């Protein structure tokens, strides 16, 4: 991707820092200017007071005292403006940045999001956002003050002694060169820290999600080793970033000291030689040098920080840009004929086919089960029916319309999926059913009743908090919430992907029974549980092996054939 394209992706993200925030920014800039003017007035006063003592100042003591009061008033006014507007500007900027990024994230379709590293987004909206605020947004006020003070101080210096000013500018080239040399290294070090933290965050997420698996597999030592390696990586990257920061600051500081002492000794020599440079001028030059040194000390660090911050913005913008547009034709949210799958072929990796020439027919209103061993392609079929990928060969048609031509948003009004891993928010039962949307009470009550949640709601109430990821609910209750969500959306097609895999036999039967009792829905179930009472009630069964359909028919018909399904069923009963 070219630099021009990267900047184009970055622009709207940076724009969010200032959108509807320009007045707060303007007031912050005004406060910065007032601060700089107040400090310049004080510097000017130092010269005039010294010259007054030496008897060469044209101003009286009273006049200088009044001017000093004006300078302090400027600083007080600046502080008042900052108190009101500075925090407001920074808070709104980051709130809008995070909101925009999160909104862009929600625009991604299932197809675009699948396979992405979620740790990237966790890091981008937490650690990286904090870094952007710290290294770019917060220093803006100081940079503006420093810039204005630099211009004013340089003007005063030229007024007092052009020759001495030229000498000072010559000395100032050293810090500028240092900032150019080390700025890029600082940006690279910051990006490395972000990448290492992203990996570390991803590991933590995996460990916390799979904690039970780790314990039951006695994999603590291996996981601890992985944690140590990732933790060391973060520490090393952070250490290197600190080293680079110290190098930048030390080099800038050393160059600044050379500038300050050089100009001071030249000014002192000129004053002693009887030139127009007075003792007050020599002293004020030292004072004004602080403002000339300001950009040399502040700007390199700011530009290095801004470059690092922009790199983090570019990283997020690039990830969010990898999006599948919600394009395609809209279809009606109803299924009148059915779903036809013809010669479906698919592979996650080249030369490793998962599906090979699959043919399936699901008539509208029917209930179908996909059965077969692990890796036979059952879940892949459901994912493709949900448009998780368009990189398949063959056809998937909903009422004759090829799925590739259907917009994802339109498809989600037609199809819902109930999966094994049901995510439940730490909110009320009602919120988890409605997914925080408003629905009429009678519709919610219907979904509760049909999904088998009535007893839970009666015992705990709709406002019962479910806990983090549904920790306050049983597995069956979480699955029923997933069913209720689908029923409330009234999508005519329900896909059920191993929804009972982690449930006991009794709860598994209850959940599948609730799904089978639904009328007016086309249901496609992937199940490992070959329960005769469930399978007999299905319109049709498809038996898969190695990505192909070996058999299809009713339960009784397949049992009579005594083929592959018969073998699977017989083994499952032992």
FIFISE-514590 format. One record per atom (N, C-alpha, C): residue in three letters; x, y, z. Coordinates in steps of 0.1 Angstrom, whole numbers, plus 5000, padded with zeros to 4 digits. Each point is the difference from the previous one (the first is absolute). Layout:
N
ALAXYZ...
end
This chain:
574
UNK500849885000UNK499250125000UNK500950135000UNK499750094991UNK500850124999UNK499850095012UNK501050105002UNK499850105011UNK498850084998UNK499650034988UNK498850084997UNK498849935004UNK499949874998UNK498949925004UNK499949985015UNK501249995006UNK500049995015UNK499550135006UNK500450114995UNK499650135005UNK498550024998UNK499549954989UNK498550014998UNK499249925010UNK500649885003UNK499349925010UNK500150065014UNK501150075003UNK500250065013UNK499150125002UNK499850074990UNK499450145001UNK498650005007UNK499149914998UNK498750005007UNK500249975015UNK501049925003UNK500249975015UNK500550125007UNK501050074994UNK500550125006UNK499050115000UNK499150004990UNK498950104999UNK499149995012UNK499849875005UNK499149985012UNK500550075012UNK501350035001UNK500650065012UNK499550155001UNK499650064988UNK499750144999UNK498650034996UNK499349894996UNK498650024995UNK499150055012UNK499250104998UNK499250065011UNK500850035012UNK501350034998UNK500950035011UNK500850124997UNK499750074990UNK500850114995UNK500050125010UNK498850035006UNK500050115009UNK500849975013UNK500049885005UNK500849965011UNK501550014996UNK500349964988UNK501450014995UNK500450154999UNK499150084994UNK500350144999UNK500350075014UNK499249965010UNK500250065013UNK501349955006UNK500349874997UNK501349955005UNK501250074993UNK499850034987UNK501150074993UNK500150145006UNK498850075003UNK500150135005UNK500750005014UNK499749905008UNK500749995013UNK501549984998UNK500449924990UNK501449984998UNK500750134996UNK499350084991UNK500650134996UNK500150095011UNK499050015009UNK500050095011UNK501249965010UNK500249875001UNK501149955009UNK501350054994UNK500249984987UNK501250044994UNK500250155001UNK499050084998UNK500150155001UNK500450045014UNK499349945010UNK500350035014UNK501549975003UNK500549884996UNK501449975002UNK500950094994UNK499750054987UNK500950094993UNK500050145007UNK498850045006UNK500050125007UNK500950005012UNK500049885007UNK500849995012UNK501550004996UNK500349944988UNK501450004996UNK500550144997UNK499150074993UNK500350144997UNK500250085012UNK499249985010UNK500150075013UNK501449975007UNK500549884999UNK501349975006UNK501050094994UNK500150024987UNK500950094994UNK499950145005UNK498750055000UNK499850145003UNK500350025015UNK499749915009UNK500350025014UNK501550005002UNK500849914993UNK501450015001UNK500650134995UNK499550044989UNK500450134994UNK499650125009UNK498849985007UNK499650115009UNK501050015012UNK500449895005UNK501050005010UNK501350064996UNK500349984987UNK501350054995UNK499850154995UNK498750055001UNK499850144996UNK499950024985UNK499749904992UNK499950024986UNK498649964994UNK499049975008UNK498749974996UNK499250134998UNK499250014989UNK499250124998UNK498749995008UNK499749895007UNK498849985008UNK500250035014UNK498950055007UNK500050025014UNK499749875008UNK500349995012UNK499749895009UNK498549975000UNK499250115001UNK498549995001UNK499549934987UNK500550054988UNK499649954987UNK500349854999UNK501249965004UNK500449864999UNK499149925009UNK499650055012UNK499249935009UNK498649974994UNK499550114993UNK498649984994UNK500149904989UNK501150004992UNK500149914989UNK500149855005UNK500849995012UNK500149875006UNK498649955004UNK499150095005UNK498749965004UNK499249954988UNK500250074988UNK499349964988UNK500549864995UNK501349975001UNK500549874996UNK499449895009UNK499950025013UNK499549905009UNK498549984997UNK499350114996UNK498649994997UNK499849914987UNK500950014991UNK499949924988UNK500249855004UNK500949975009UNK500249865004UNK498849955008UNK499450095008UNK498849965007UNK498849974991UNK499850094990UNK499049984990UNK500249874993UNK501249974996UNK500449884993UNK499649875008UNK500450015013UNK499749885008UNK498549985002UNK499250115000UNK498549995001UNK499449934988UNK500550054988UNK499549944988UNK500449854999UNK501249975003UNK500449865000UNK499149915010UNK499750065011UNK499249925010UNK498749964994UNK499450094992UNK498749974994UNK500149914987UNK500950044991UNK500049954987UNK501049894996UNK501150005007UNK501149904996UNK499649865003UNK499549975011UNK499549865003UNK498949964991UNK499150104998UNK498849974991UNK500549974986UNK501050074995UNK500549974987UNK500649864999UNK500849975009UNK500749875000UNK499049885002UNK499150025009UNK499049895003UNK499149984988UNK499550104994UNK499249994988UNK500749944988UNK501350044998UNK500749954989UNK500249855001UNK500449945012UNK500249865001UNK498749935000UNK498950065006UNK498749935000UNK499549984985UNK500250104992UNK499650004986UNK500949904992UNK501350005003UNK500949914993UNK499649855003UNK499849975012UNK499649865004UNK498749974994UNK499050095001UNK498749974995UNK500049984985UNK500850084993UNK500149984985UNK500649874996UNK501149965007UNK500749884998UNK499149885003UNK499250015011UNK499149895004UNK498949994990UNK499550114995UNK498950004990UNK500549934987UNK501250044996UNK500649944988UNK500249845002UNK500349975012UNK500249855003UNK498749934999UNK498950065004UNK498749944999UNK499549994986UNK500650084991UNK499650004986UNK500549874993UNK501049945006UNK500549884994UNK499049895000UNK500049924989UNK499149895000UNK500649885006UNK499249895002UNK500649885006UNK501149954992UNK499850014986UNK501049954991UNK501350075002UNK500050135002UNK501250085001UNK500749985013UNK499249985011UNK500549995013UNK500649865003UNK499549904994UNK500449875003UNK501549984996UNK500749945009UNK501549984998UNK500950125004UNK499450115003UNK500850115005UNK500549995014UNK501050075003UNK500649995014UNK499350105008UNK499149965009UNK499250095008UNK500950085010UNK501249945004UNK500950085009UNK500450134993UNK500150014987UNK500350124994UNK499150115003UNK498749975000UNK499050105003UNK499950035015UNK500249905009UNK500150025014UNK501150105003UNK501249984994UNK501150085003UNK499850144994UNK499450014988UNK499950134993UNK499050095008UNK499049945006UNK499050085007UNK500350035015UNK501149935004UNK500450025014UNK501450065001UNK501049914999UNK501450055001UNK500450104989UNK499749974988UNK500450094989UNK499350135001UNK498750005003UNK499250135002UNK500650085011UNK500449945011UNK500750075011UNK501350074995UNK500749924992UNK501350054995UNK499850124991UNK499049994991UNK499650114991UNK499750135008UNK499249985011UNK499650115008UNK501350065007UNK500849915005UNK501250055008UNK501050074991UNK500349944988UNK501150044992UNK499750114990UNK498750014997UNK499650104989UNK499050105005UNK498949965007UNK499050095003UNK500450095012UNK500549945011UNK500350075012UNK501150114998UNK501149964992UNK501150104998UNK499650124991UNK498849994993UNK499750104990UNK500050145007UNK499550015011UNK499950135007UNK501450065003UNK500849915005UNK501450045003UNK500750044987UNK499849934989UNK500750034988UNK499550144994UNK498750035002UNK499650134995UNK500650115008UNK500049985014UNK500650105008UNK501550024997UNK500749894998UNK501450004997UNK500250074987UNK499249974990UNK500150074987UNK499850155000UNK499050045007UNK499750145001UNK501150075008UNK500549945011UNK501150065008UNK501250014991UNK500349904992UNK501250004992UNK500050114990UNK498850034993UNK499950114991UNK500250135007UNK499350025011UNK500250125008UNK501450025005UNK500649905005UNK501450015005UNK500950034989UNK499949944989UNK500950024989UNK499850154995UNK498850055000UNK499850144996UNK500750095010UNK499849985013UNK500750095010UNK501549994998UNK500549884998UNK501549984998UNK500550084988UNK499349994989UNK500450084988UNK499950155003UNK499050045008UNK499950145003UNK501250055009UNK500449915009UNK501150045009UNK501449994993UNK500249894992UNK501349984994UNK499949904989UNK499950044987UNK500049914989UNK501249914999UNK501250055004UNK501249924999UNK499949895010UNK499750035012UNK499949895010UNK498949904997UNK498950054993UNK499049914996UNK500549904989UNK500750054991UNK500649924989UNK500949895006UNK500850045010UNK500949905007UNK499149895007UNK499050055006UNK499149905007UNK499349904990UNK499650054989UNK499449924990UNK501149894995UNK501250054998UNK501149914996UNK500149885010UNK500050045013UNK500249895010UNK498749915001UNK498950054996UNK498749935001UNK500049884989UNK500950014990UNK499949894990UNK500349865006UNK500850005011UNK500449875006UNK498749925005UNK499150075008UNK498949925005UNK499049964988UNK499950094990UNK499249964989UNK500549884993UNK501349994998UNK500649884993UNK499749885009UNK500150015013UNK499849895009UNK498549954999UNK499150094999UNK498649964999UNK499749924987UNK500650054989UNK499849934987UNK500649865000UNK501149995006UNK500749875000UNK499349895009UNK499550045012UNK499449905009UNK498549995000UNK499350094992UNK498550005000UNK499549874994UNK500649954989UNK499549884994UNK500249885009UNK501150005007UNK500349885009UNK498950005011UNK499650115005UNK499050015011UNK498749944995UNK499650044987UNK498749954995UNK500149854998UNK501149954995UNK500149854998UNK500049935013UNK500650055011UNK500049945013UNK498650005006UNK499250104997UNK498650015006UNK499149894993UNK500249994987UNK499249904992UNK500449865005UNK501249975003UNK500449875005UNK499449975013UNK499950105009UNK499349985013UNK498649974998UNK499350074990UNK498649974998UNK499849864995UNK500949964990UNK499849864995UNK500249905011UNK501050015008UNK500249915011UNK498950005010UNK499450115003UNK498950015010UNK498849934993UNK499850024987UNK498949934993UNK500149855002UNK501249954998UNK500249855001UNK499749965015UNK500550085009UNK499849975014UNK498550005004UNK499350104995UNK498650015003UNK499249884994UNK500549964988UNK499349884994UNK500349875008UNK501249995005UNK500349885009UNK499150005012UNK499950125007UNK499250015012UNK498549964997UNK499550054989UNK498749974996UNK499849854998UNK500949944993UNK499949854998UNK500149925013UNK500950055009UNK500249935013UNK498750015009UNK499450125000UNK498950025009UNK498749934994UNK500049994986UNK498849944994UNK500249845002UNK501249954998UNK500249865001UNK500649955013UNK499750075011UNK500649975013UNK499749865004UNK498749964998UNK499649865004UNK500749904993UNK500250024987UNK500849914991UNK501449985005UNK500650125003UNK501450005005UNK500249925012UNK499150025010UNK500049935013UNK499849854998UNK499049964992UNK499649864998UNK501149934992UNK500750074992UNK501149944992UNK501350015007UNK500150065012UNK501250015007UNK501150074992UNK499650114993UNK500950074991UNK500550135006UNK500050005013UNK500450135007UNK501450044996UNK500949905000UNK501450034998UNK500250064986UNK499449934990UNK500150054986UNK499550144999UNK498850025006UNK499450134999UNK500850115007UNK500549965012UNK500950095007UNK501250044992UNK500649904993UNK501150034991UNK499750094989UNK498849984994UNK499650094989UNK499850145006UNK499450015012UNK499850135006UNK501350075003UNK501049925005UNK501350065003UNK500650064987UNK499949924989UNK500650054988UNK499350124995UNK498750015000UNK499350124996UNK500350125009UNK500049975013UNK500250105010UNK501450064998UNK501049914997UNK501450054998UNK500050084987UNK499349964990UNK499950084987UNK499550145003UNK498950015008UNK499550145003UNK501150085008UNK500649935009UNK501050075009UNK501250054991UNK500449914992UNK501250044991UNK499650114991UNK498950004994UNK499550104991UNK499950145007UNK499449995012UNK499850125008UNK501450055005UNK500949915003UNK501350055004UNK500750074988UNK499949944989UNK500650064988UNK499450144997UNK498750015001UNK499350134998UNK500550105010UNK500249965013UNK500550095010UNK501450054997UNK500949904995UNK501350044996UNK500050104989UNK499249984990UNK499950094989UNK499550145005UNK499050005009UNK499550125006UNK501150085007UNK500849925008UNK501150065008UNK501050064990UNK500349934989UNK501050044990UNK499550134994UNK498750014996UNK499450124994UNK500150125010UNK499649975012UNK500050115010UNK501450055004UNK500949905002UNK501450035004UNK500750084989UNK499849954987UNK500750074989UNK499450144999UNK498750015001UNK499450144999UNK500450095011UNK500149945012UNK500450085012UNK501550044999UNK500849924995UNK501550034999UNK500150114989UNK499349984989UNK500150114990UNK499550135005UNK498949995008UNK499450125005UNK501050075010UNK500749925008UNK500950065009UNK501250074993UNK500449944989UNK501150074992UNK499550134995UNK498750004995UNK499450124995UNK500050115011UNK499549965011UNK499750105011UNK501450065005UNK501049915003UNK501250065005UNK500750084989UNK500049954988UNK500650074989UNK499550144998UNK498750015000UNK499450144998UNK500250085012UNK500049955012UNK500250075012UNK501450065001UNK501049924996UNK501450055001UNK500250114989UNK499449984988UNK500250104990UNK499350135004UNK498849995006UNK499350125005UNK500850075010UNK500649935010UNK500750065010UNK501350074994UNK500649934991UNK501250074993UNK499650134993UNK498949994994UNK499650124993UNK499650125009UNK499449965012UNK499750105010UNK501250065006UNK501049925003UNK501350045006UNK500850094990UNK499849974987UNK500850084990UNK499450144998UNK498950035006UNK499550134999UNK499050024988UNK499549894994UNK499150014989UNK498650055005UNK499150004991UNK498650045004UNK499349905009UNK500649885001UNK499449905009UNK500250045014UNK499050025008UNK500150045014UNK500049875008UNK500250025013UNK500049895010UNK498649945000UNK498950084999UNK498749955000UNK499749924987UNK500650054989UNK499849924987UNK500749875001UNK501249995006UNK500749875001UNK499249915009UNK499450055011UNK499249915008UNK498749964994UNK499350094993UNK498849974994UNK500249904988UNK501250014994UNK500249904989UNK500149865006UNK500549995012UNK500149865006UNK498549965003UNK499250105005UNK498649965003UNK499349974987UNK500150084990UNK499349984987UNK500549874993UNK501249965003UNK500549874995UNK499249885004UNK499450015012UNK499249905005UNK498849984990UNK499550114995UNK498949994990UNK500549964986UNK501250034997UNK500649964987UNK500349855001UNK500549965012UNK500349865002UNK498749915001UNK498950075004UNK498849925002UNK499649924988UNK499950054988UNK499749924989UNK501049894997UNK501350035003UNK501049914997UNK499949885010UNK499550025012UNK499849905010UNK498749934998UNK498950084998UNK498749955000UNK499649944986UNK500350074989UNK499649964987UNK500549864996UNK501349975002UNK500549874996UNK499249895007UNK499850015013UNK499249905008UNK498650004995UNK499450124997UNK498650004995UNK499949934986UNK500950044991UNK499949944987UNK500349855000UNK500949965009UNK500349855001UNK498749935005UNK499450075011UNK498849945005UNK498850004991UNK499950114992UNK498950014990UNK500249904989UNK501349984996UNK500249904990UNK499749865005UNK500349975012UNK499649875006UNK498549995001UNK499350115004UNK498650005002UNK499349984986UNK500550074990UNK499549984986UNK500249854996UNK501149945003UNK500249864997UNK499049915006UNK499650035012UNK499049925007UNK498650034994UNK499750124996UNK498850034993UNK500049934986UNK501150004993UNK500149934987UNK499749855002UNK500649955011UNK499849855002UNK498549975002UNK499350085008UNK498649975002UNK499250034987UNK500350114993UNK499350044988UNK500149894990UNK501349954999UNK500249894990UNK499249885003UNK499949965012UNK499349885004UNK498550024998UNK499550125003UNK498650024998UNK499650024985UNK501050044992UNK499850014986UNK499849874993UNK500649895006UNK499949874995UNK498649955003UNK499050064993UNK498649985003UNK499349954987UNK499149915002UNK499249964988UNK498750095000UNK499950084990UNK498850094999UNK498749925001UNK499050075006UNK498749945001UNK499350024987UNK500549934989UNK499550024987UNK499249884995UNK499350024990UNK499249894995UNK498550035000UNK499249924994UNK498550035000UNK499349965012UNK499050085004UNK499249975011UNK499049894997UNK499849905009UNK498949904997UNK499050015011UNK498849954998UNK499050015010UNK500349915011UNK499650045013UNK500349925011UNK499049885002UNK499949924989UNK499149885001UNK500649904991UNK499649875003UNK500549894992UNK498749924996UNK499850004987UNK498749944995UNK500349864993UNK501249994994UNK500349874993UNK501049925008UNK501150065003UNK501049935007UNK501550044997UNK500949935005UNK501450024998UNK500649894992UNK500750034989UNK500649904991UNK501550025000UNK500749895003UNK501550005000UNK500449904989UNK500750054990UNK500449924989UNK501550004997UNK500649885000UNK501449984997UNK500950095008UNK499750015013UNK500750105008UNK501449955004UNK501050084997UNK501449965002UNK500750125008UNK500749975010UNK500750115008UNK501249945007UNK501050105002UNK501249965007UNK500550135007UNK500449985013UNK500650115007UNK501450024996UNK500749904996UNK501350014995UNK500149934986UNK500850054991UNK500149944987UNK500549865001UNK499449924992UNK500349854999UNK499649935012UNK499250055009UNK499549935011UNK498550025001UNK499349934991UNK498550024999UNK499349955012UNK499050085004UNK499149975011UNK498749944995UNK499550064989UNK498749964994UNK500349964986UNK499549894995UNK500349954987UNK498749964993UNK499450094992UNK498849964992UNK498849975009UNK499750095009UNK498849975009UNK498750054994UNK499049915000UNK498750044995UNK499049985012UNK499250105002UNK499050005011UNK498850084996UNK498849955005UNK498850074997UNK499250015013UNK499750135004UNK499350025013UNK498750074996UNK498949935001UNK498750064996UNK499550105011UNK499450104996UNK499550105010UNK499149945010UNK500250035013UNK499249955010UNK500449875006UNK501049944994UNK500549875004UNK501050015011UNK500349885006UNK501149995010UNK501049894996UNK501250044999UNK501049914994UNK501249995010UNK500649895000UNK501249975008UNK501249964992UNK501150065003UNK501349974993UNK500849925010UNK500349874997UNK500749925010UNK501349944993UNK500949965008UNK501349954995UNK501150025010UNK501149944998UNK501150015009UNK500650145000UNK500950025009UNK500850135001UNK500850024987UNK499950134995UNK500750034988UNK499349964987UNK498849965001UNK499349964988UNK499450114992UNK500150135006UNK499550114992UNK498750065004UNK499449955011UNK498750045004UNK499950155004UNK500950045009UNK500050145004UNK500450094989UNK500949964991UNK500350084989UNK498950034991UNK499149904998UNK498850034992UNK499150115006UNK499849995013UNK499250105007UNK500750144999UNK501350005001UNK500750134999UNK499850064986UNK500149924990UNK499850044986UNK498650054998UNK499049935006UNK498650044999UNK499850145007UNK500950045009UNK500050135006UNK500950104993UNK500449964988UNK500950094992UNK501350045007UNK500649905007UNK501350025007UNK501150024989UNK499849954988UNK500950014990UNK499349994986UNK500650084990UNK499549984987UNK500949924991UNK501149965006UNK501049924992UNK499649854999UNK498849974997UNK499749864998UNK499749984985UNK500049884996UNK499649964986UNK498749935001UNK499250014990UNK498749945000UNK498950115003UNK498949965005UNK498950095002UNK499349985014UNK499650115006UNK499250005011UNK498850104997UNK498849954999UNK498950084996UNK498950005010UNK499650125004UNK498850025008UNK498950044991UNK499049924999UNK498850024991UNK500550044986UNK501149934996UNK500550024986UNK501050114999UNK500250085010UNK501050115000UNK501349965005UNK501150014991UNK501349965004UNK500550095012UNK500649935010UNK500450075012UNK501050114998UNK500949984990UNK501150104998UNK499450134996UNK498850004994UNK499450134996UNK499150075010UNK499949935012UNK499150065011UNK500850085009UNK499550125004UNK500750085010UNK499949935013UNK501150015008UNK500149935013UNK498950065009UNK499750135000UNK499050055009UNK498649954997UNK499849974987UNK498749944996UNK499949865005UNK501249934998UNK500049865004UNK499749985015UNK500650095009UNK499849995014UNK498550025004UNK499250064991UNK498650015003UNK499249874997UNK500749914993UNK499549874995UNK500449895009UNK501350015004UNK500649885007UNK500650045014UNK499849925010UNK500750015013UNK500749875003UNK501150015007UNK500749885004UNK500149995015UNK499949885005UNK500149965014UNK501249915001UNK501050055007UNK501349935001UNK500249945013UNK501149915001UNK500349945012UNK500550105011UNK500850104995UNK500650105009UNK499050124999UNK499250015010UNK499050115001UNK500650115008UNK500150124995UNK500650115008UNK498850075007UNK500150015013UNK499050075008UNK500750125007UNK499450124998UNK500550125006UNK499750015015UNK500850075007UNK499850025014UNK498950105002UNK498849964996UNK498950095001UNK498749925003UNK498950054999UNK498749935004UNK499749894990UNK499149915005UNK499549904991UNK499350064988UNK499250105003UNK499350074989UNK500950064990UNK501050075005UNK501050074991UNK500749904991UNK500349885006UNK500749904992UNK499149934990UNK498750005002UNK499149954990UNK499850104989UNK499750125004UNK499750114990UNK501350064994UNK501249965005UNK501250064996UNK499950165000UNK499450045011UNK500050155004UNK499150084990UNK499149934993UNK499150074991UNK498650005006UNK499150094995UNK498750015006UNK499149904992UNK499349925007UNK499049914994UNK498750005008UNK498849994994UNK498849995008UNK500149895010UNK499450025012UNK500049905011UNK499449874995UNK499050004992UNK499349874996UNK501049924991UNK500850074992UNK501049934992UNK501149935008UNK500450085010UNK501149945009UNK499449895008UNK498850015005UNK499449895007UNK499849884992UNK499750024987UNK499849884991UNK501449934998UNK501050084998UNK501449944998UNK500449925013UNK499750065012UNK500349945012UNK499349865002UNK498750004996UNK499249885001UNK500549894991UNK500250044987UNK500349904990UNK501449945002UNK500950085006UNK501449965002UNK500249925013UNK498949995008UNK500149935013UNK500650085011UNK499950134999UNK500650085011UNK499050055010UNK498849964999UNK499050055009UNK500349975015UNK500549885003UNK500349975014UNK501150085005UNK501050024992UNK501250095004UNK499550145003UNK499250064991UNK499550135002UNK499150015012UNK499249905002UNK499150005012UNK500849995013UNK501149925000UNK500749995012UNK500950125003UNK500750064990UNK501050105002UNK499550144995UNK499050004991UNK499650134995UNK500850044988UNK499450094992UNK500650044987UNK501350095003UNK500050065012UNK501150105003UNK501249935006UNK500049875001UNK501149925007UNK501250024991UNK501150045007UNK501350024993UNK500749864997UNK500349984988UNK500549874996UNK501549975004UNK500750105003UNK501449985004UNK500950014987UNK501350015003UNK500950004989UNK500049884991UNK499650024987UNK499849894990UNK499149905006UNK498950055007UNK499049915004UNK500449905012UNK500950055008UNK500549915011UNK498949975010UNK498950085001UNK498949975009UNK499049914994UNK500249954988UNK499049914994UNK500649864997UNK499249914999UNK500449864996UNK500250004984UNK500749894995UNK500249994986UNK498750004992UNK499049925006UNK498750004993UNK499350135000UNK500150085010UNK499450135001UNK500650094990UNK501450004998UNK500650084991UNK499649964985UNK499949874998UNK499549964987UNK498650054997UNK499149995010UNK498750044998UNK499950164997UNK500950075006UNK500150144997UNK500350034986UNK500949914995UNK500450014986UNK498849974991UNK499249905003UNK498849974993UNK499050115000UNK499950065012UNK499050115002UNK500450124991UNK501350024999UNK500550114992UNK499649984985UNK500249884995UNK499649974987UNK498550014997UNK499249955010UNK498650004999UNK499550155000UNK500650085008UNK499550145001UNK500350074987UNK501149964993UNK500350074987UNK499149944989UNK499349895002UNK499049954991UNK500649974986UNK501349955000UNK500649964987UNK499449864997UNK499649984988UNK499349874996UNK501049895000UNK501350025000UNK501049894999UNK500850005013UNK500149895006UNK500849985012UNK501149904998UNK501250045002UNK501149904998UNK500549975015UNK500249885003UNK500449965013UNK501249924999UNK501150055005UNK501449944998UNK500549955014UNK499849875001UNK500549935012UNK499650075013UNK498850055000UNK499550085011UNK500049935014UNK499949874999UNK499949925013UNK501349925003UNK501150034993UNK501249925002UNK500550005014UNK499850115007UNK500650005014UNK498949985011UNK498949954996UNK498949985009UNK499849855004UNK499449985011UNK499849865004UNK498849954991UNK499849875000UNK499049934991UNK498650065002UNK499650025013UNK498750045002UNK499850154995UNK500950085004UNK499950144995UNK500150014985UNK500949924994UNK500150004986UNK498749964993UNK499349905005UNK498749964995UNK499050125001UNK500050075011UNK499150105003UNK500250124990UNK501350034997UNK500350114991UNK499649974986UNK500449884996UNK499649964986UNK498549984999UNK499449955010UNK498549985000UNK499350144998UNK500650105007UNK499450144998UNK500150054986UNK501149964993UNK500250054986UNK499149924991UNK499949875002UNK499149924992UNK498550035001UNK499750055012UNK498650045002UNK499650134993UNK500950074995UNK499750134993UNK499349974987UNK499150074996UNK499349984988UNK500150134991UNK500149984987UNK500150124991UNK501550034997UNK500949925005UNK501450034999UNK500749894992UNK501050044992UNK500849904993UNK501249985009UNK500249885006UNK501149985009UNK501049904995UNK501350045001UNK501149914995UNK500949985013UNK500149885004UNK500749975013UNK501249914997UNK501150055006UNK501249925000UNK500149955014UNK500149875002UNK500049945013UNK500949885001UNK500749995012UNK500849885002UNK499249895008UNK498850055005UNK499249915008UNK499049934992UNK500249874997UNK499149934992UNK498949945008UNK499150085004UNK498849965009UNK498949964990UNK499549885002UNK499049954991UNK498750085000UNK499750045013UNK498750085001UNK500150134993UNK501250054999UNK500250134993UNK500049984985UNK500949904995UNK500249984986UNK498749954993UNK499249935007UNK498749954994UNK499150114996UNK500150115007UNK499150124997UNK500550094989UNK501249974995UNK500650094990UNK499449964986UNK499850104992UNK499549984986UNK501049914992UNK501350035002UNK501049924993UNK501350015007UNK500949904997UNK501349995006UNK501049994989UNK501250075002UNK501149994990UNK501249955008UNK500649894995UNK501149955006UNK501350044992UNK500950065007UNK501250054993UNK501349935005UNK500949984990UNK501349945004UNK501050064990UNK501150055006UNK501150064992UNK499550104989UNK499150085005UNK499550114991UNK499149964989UNK499449885001UNK499049964990UNK498849955007UNK498850004993UNK498849945005UNK499949854996UNK500149915010UNK500049864996UNK498649954999UNK499150055009UNK498649955001UNK499150125003UNK498749984996UNK499050105004UNK498649925000UNK499250055009UNK498749945002UNK499450025013UNK499049935004UNK499450005013UNK500749915010UNK499850015012UNK500649925010UNK499849854997UNK498749974998UNK499649864998UNK500649944987UNK500050094990UNK500649964987UNK501549975000UNK500750085007UNK501449995002UNK500449885008UNK499249975010UNK500249895009UNK499849874992UNK499050004991UNK499749884992UNK501249974991UNK500650104995UNK501149984990UNK501249935007UNK500150035013UNK501249945008UNK501350044993UNK500150134997UNK501250054994UNK500850085011UNK500650114995UNK500950085009UNK499250065012UNK498850054997UNK499350065011UNK499649895011UNK499749894995UNK499649895009UNK501249975009UNK501250004994UNK501249975008UNK500350115011UNK499850134995UNK500250115010UNK499049995011UNK498749974997UNK499050005010UNK500249885010UNK500449894994UNK500249885009UNK501250025009UNK501050064996UNK501250035008UNK499650105011UNK499250104997UNK499750105009UNK499149955012UNK499349894998UNK499149945010UNK500849915010UNK501249974997UNK500849915008UNK500650075012
end
